[in-house]
Amino acid sequence: MREGIYNSIVLMGCKHCGKTTQGRLLAQTLGVDFFDTDETIARIRCMDYRTLYRTKGVGEFTLAEQEACEKIVKDNAEKQLVISTGGGICDNPPALHALRECSTFVFLRLDIKYSVKRIMDKIEVTETGSFKNAPAYVLDANPTSLEQIEAILMKKYEERYKQYQRIADITVDIKNAPIEENFKILLGALSIK
C-alpha cells in the first residue's frame, strides 16, 4: 500500500470476480463502512444500474457512475472505506479520479475463463432466440449465438485486464475457490492480519 495517504480500499475487477462479497467481508474485518458504486448509482438515480445502462445508454451510465464515486468520497471525507466498483469502471477516468486521491486500488484478478464462465452460466436463451441476463455491452453487439457471446466476453475481459493491471496499486490473484479461501488471499495481499 502507498505510504502516508492510505485511507480507503477500492476493489476493481471484472463482473463476478467477488468485489462486493470480498468488499463486505473486508469492511467488516476492518470495522469500516462499505459502499458498492452500483448500489449508490441506484440510490442516486432511483433506478437499477442495469436498467439505467439499458434505457439511457452508456453515456448516462458513465456520468451516474462518476456522480456515485464523487458522492461516496464527498459524504465520507476523512473516513477509511471499502468500495467495490462496477466491472467497467476502468473505462471511466472521471470516476477513477474521484476515488483515487486517498485510495489504494486493488485489482481482484480471477482467471478470465472463470469470469466468463460465471457470466455464461447465468445467460438464458428465450423462446424467441434472444438472450437474457447477458451484459448490456454484449447485447449491444447483437450476438446470434452463445459462442459469439463468449467470444465478445473473452475479448472485452482481455482488454479490461490490461487496463486494471495498469490502474491497480495491488493485484490479487483470486481463485475459483470458496469465498473464505479468497478472503485469506486478499488479507494476505493487503498485509492485514
N, C-alpha and C positions, 0 to 999 in steps of 0.2 A: 504494500500500500504506500501511497505517496506520503512523504513526511509533512507534518505541520498542518495541512488543511483538511485532513481526512475528517469527514463528517458523516456522510451517508454512503450507502452501497446501492448502486444501480445495477440490477440484473438484466442482462440482454441476451438475446439468442432467438433462434427460430421457433416457430409455433410448436407447442407440445414438448419443449425441452425441460419443462419443470420450473419455469421462472416464478410463477405465482405460488406453487406449492412450496418450493425451496425458500422463497422470499418470506412467506408467512412463518415458516419454521425459524428462519434466521432472525426475523424481527422479535419473535417470542424469546429466543435464546438470548438476544442482546438486550431485551427489555425496552425496545423502541417501537415507534409506530410503523405500520406497513401501509404502503399505497400501491395500487395497481393502476397504471395510467389508463388502461381501457375502462376500468370501473369509474375513474374520475371523468373520462370523456362522457360516459353515460349520465353521470350526475349533472355535469355542466350543460349538456345538450338535451337532456331528458329523452335520450334515445340510445338504444343499444349501439355499441360501436360498429357492429357488423351492418346493422340497418342504416346507420349514418353513411358508411362507405358505399353501400349498395345504392341508396337513394339519392345521396348528394354528391357522390363522386370522390375521387382521390384527393382533389384539391381541398375540399371542405374537411375531409377527414384529417388531412395533414395539418390544417390550421387548428382543428379541435385538439389534436394531439399536442401541438405546441402550447396551446392555451392550458391544457391539463397539466403539462410539465411545469409551466410558469406558475400556475396556481398552487401546486404541491409545494414548490420551493418557497413562494412568497408567504403562504399561510403557515409555513413551518420553519421560518428563518431561525438560524442558530440551533436547530434541533438535529440530532442524528436520526436518520430514517433508513428504511429499506424500501426500495422502489423497484417494482417489476414493470417492464416496458412491453409494448406490443412488438410483435415479430418484425415489423418493418420500420422500426424507429431509426435504423441505420440509414434510411433514405430521407431522414428529416433533420437536416442540420440545425434549424432553429430550435427544435425540441431538444436535441442533444446539447446545444449550447445552454439552454435553460437549466439543464441538470448538471452540467459539467463543473461549475465553479468549485463546489465543495463536495464533490462525489468521487468515489472510486468506481469505475466502470468494470463490471465483471461479465465476461462472455461465458455463458454456460454452453459448452460445445459438446453436443451429442452427435455421434456419427450420423452423417447425412442420411444414410439408408434407414436408420431407425426413425429419424424425424419425418421422413417421407412416409414410411410405413404407418406411423401413428396417424397421419392425416388420411392416408389412403383407406385405412381401416374404418374411418368414420363416413366416408363418402358412399352415398347410395345412388343407384340408378333408378329413376322413376319410371312409371309405365310409359310415359311419353318420350323416354330416352334422354331426358335432361338429368342433371346431376345435382344432388342435394348434399349440403354440408362441405362443399369444396370452397376454398378461399375465393373471395371475390376477384382477386387479381388473376386467378387461374381461369375462372369463368369468363373474364373479360377477353381471354384468348380464344374463346369459342371452341373448346376441345370437343371432339366427337367420340372419344373412347377413353377408358380408364388408363390405357397405355400412354395416350397423349397427356393426360393429367399428370401422370407420374413423371414423364419427361419434362414437363413445364416446371414441376416442383423441384426436380433434381437440378435443373439449370438455375433456377432462382436461388436455391439454397447454396449452391456453389458460389454464386456471386455474393450473397449475403455473408457467407462465412469469411470471405476475404475482407469484406467491409468491417465486420465485427472484430476480426483479428487486428485490423489497423486502429480501430477506435479503443479497444479494451486496454485497461491497465493490467488486468489479470485475466488469463484464460483458464477455465476449469473444465477438464475433460469429464463430462458426465457419462455414466454408463447406462446401458439398457438394463437397469437393475432396480431393486426396491428403493423407495423414497429414502429410507433410513441410511442405506449404503451411500447414496449420492449426497446426502446431507453431511455425512462424515467426510467425504471427499471435499465438499465445499468448505467446511470448517477448517480442514487442514490447509487448503489453499489460501485461506484468509488468516491463517495463524491464530484461530480462535479456539480456545480450549473449553 
